[in-house]
Every structure is written in C-alpha cells, then in structure tokens.
C-alpha cells in the first residue's frame, strides 16, 4: 500500500527559463473526494523548497478510508498551476483501541 506522495522538483519555468533560487519556496498538495477538478477542500503546505515527498501520516486532518483526487503545485512569489490529478485510495484505517482504562 502506498504511504506517501512523491514528486520531481521543476527545473524550468513555463517560459522555458531555468528556475532560480527563491522561485520555489515550497509545495502545496490539494486533495478532494468528488467535486470539480482544480478545487481542493483539503490543502497541505510543504514548507521545504527541496522536498520531494510527503507522508500520508503527516497530513492533518488525517486521511480517512476512501478515494481521493490529488494534485500538487509549486509555491513561491508566483504560484504554479496545479499538476495533473492522480487518484489515491486509502484503505484499512484501523479503529482506535478499545477498553482503554486506568487501574
């Protein structure tokens, strides 16, 4: 089962020029269940401009079982467009333990 999102940091701008230091300050993941492409009720900011992955377990609020559409964009002085969407299915999220007590 997949446990993280992965991406490749862009090296070119849309005009073909090279990305220079400071143009990317981080990334933003967008997630939705249903709804319209490009509209993401859940967004996750990744503050590192050198990050190439984000663990599912680091996302808050925690992802529940279900199918999500996800996209990513570069954040900086000028944010990029959203990437193409991918589909991810989260399954088997366990119930919390029961019978928790103090004796």
PyMOL commands that set and color helices and strands:
alter all, ss='L'
color gray80, all
select helices_A, chain A and resi 56-58
alter helices_A, ss='H'
color red, helices_A
select strands_A, chain A and resi 4-6+26-32+42-46+53-55+66-75+86-90
alter strands_A, ss='S'
color yellow, strands_A
deselect
rebuild
show_as cartoon
